[in-house]
């Protein structure tokens, strides 16, 4: 298991040498950041548990030790059964 993309690991997923990989959809992350910018530019505040209206970012969490770090739960889990769904 680890962070990767299917184009780099599909042969290992197919043989079972790797069980699963994980990655983030940069388009969804970008949309979440744009939605945050919209809130801030309108005078709003980003808060713990806020729903940014993007899959995986329905309840964001503050990253401890940062002043502006936020995280969601938008990782994509890929294994041998679904690796063909991703052309990256």
C-alpha positions as CSV (number, residue, x, y, z in Angstrom):
1,X,0.0,0.0,0.0
2,X,1.1,3.5,-0.7
3,X,0.5,6.7,-2.6
4,X,0.8,6.3,-6.4
5,X,-1.2,6.3,-9.6
6,X,-2.5,3.3,-11.6
7,X,-0.3,4.0,-14.6
8,X,2.8,3.4,-12.4
9,X,1.5,0.4,-10.5
10,X,-1.1,-1.4,-12.5
11,X,1.2,-4.4,-13.2
12,X,1.9,-4.7,-9.5
13,X,-1.8,-4.4,-8.6
14,X,-2.7,-7.1,-11.2
15,X,-0.2,-9.6,-9.7
16,X,-1.0,-8.8,-6.1
17,X,2.5,-7.5,-5.4
18,X,0.7,-4.4,-4.2
19,X,-2.8,-4.6,-2.6
20,X,-3.9,-1.0,-2.9
21,X,-2.7,2.4,-3.8
22,X,-4.1,5.8,-2.9
23,X,-4.2,9.2,-4.6
24,X,-6.1,12.5,-4.5
25,X,-8.0,13.9,-7.4
26,X,-6.4,17.2,-8.0
27,X,-9.5,18.6,-9.7
28,X,-11.6,18.0,-6.6
29,X,-8.9,19.4,-4.4
30,X,-8.8,22.5,-6.6
31,X,-12.6,22.9,-6.5
32,X,-12.5,22.6,-2.7
33,X,-9.8,25.4,-2.6
34,X,-11.9,27.6,-4.9
35,X,-14.9,27.1,-2.7
36,X,-12.8,28.1,0.3
37,X,-11.7,31.2,-1.5
38,X,-15.3,32.1,-2.3
39,X,-16.2,31.9,1.4
40,X,-13.2,34.0,2.4
41,X,-13.7,36.6,-0.3
42,X,-17.3,37.0,0.8
43,X,-16.1,37.8,4.3
44,X,-16.8,34.3,5.7
45,X,-14.7,32.1,7.8
46,X,-13.4,28.6,7.3
47,X,-14.4,26.4,10.2
48,X,-13.9,22.9,11.5
49,X,-16.5,20.6,10.0
50,X,-17.4,22.9,7.2
51,X,-18.9,21.3,4.0
52,X,-17.2,22.7,1.0
53,X,-19.7,21.1,-1.4
54,X,-17.1,18.7,-2.9
55,X,-16.9,15.0,-2.5
56,X,-14.4,14.2,0.2
57,X,-14.5,17.7,1.6
58,X,-17.9,17.5,3.3
59,X,-16.4,17.9,6.8
60,X,-13.0,19.5,6.7
61,X,-10.6,19.4,9.7
62,X,-8.0,21.8,10.8
63,X,-4.5,20.5,10.5
64,X,-2.8,20.8,14.0
65,X,0.2,23.0,14.2
66,X,-0.8,25.1,11.2
67,X,-2.5,28.5,10.9
68,X,-4.1,27.9,7.5
69,X,-4.0,24.1,6.9
70,X,-7.2,22.1,6.3
71,X,-7.8,18.5,5.3
72,X,-10.6,16.5,3.9
73,X,-11.2,12.8,3.3
74,X,-11.0,12.7,-0.5
75,X,-8.4,10.0,-1.1
76,X,-9.1,7.6,-3.9
77,X,-8.5,3.9,-3.1
78,X,-7.5,1.7,-6.0
79,X,-7.0,-2.0,-6.1
80,X,-6.9,-4.7,-8.8
81,X,-10.7,-4.7,-9.1
82,X,-11.1,-1.0,-9.9
83,X,-7.7,0.1,-11.4
84,X,-9.1,0.1,-14.9
85,X,-11.5,2.9,-14.0
86,X,-8.6,5.3,-13.8
87,X,-6.7,6.5,-16.8
88,X,-3.9,8.3,-15.0
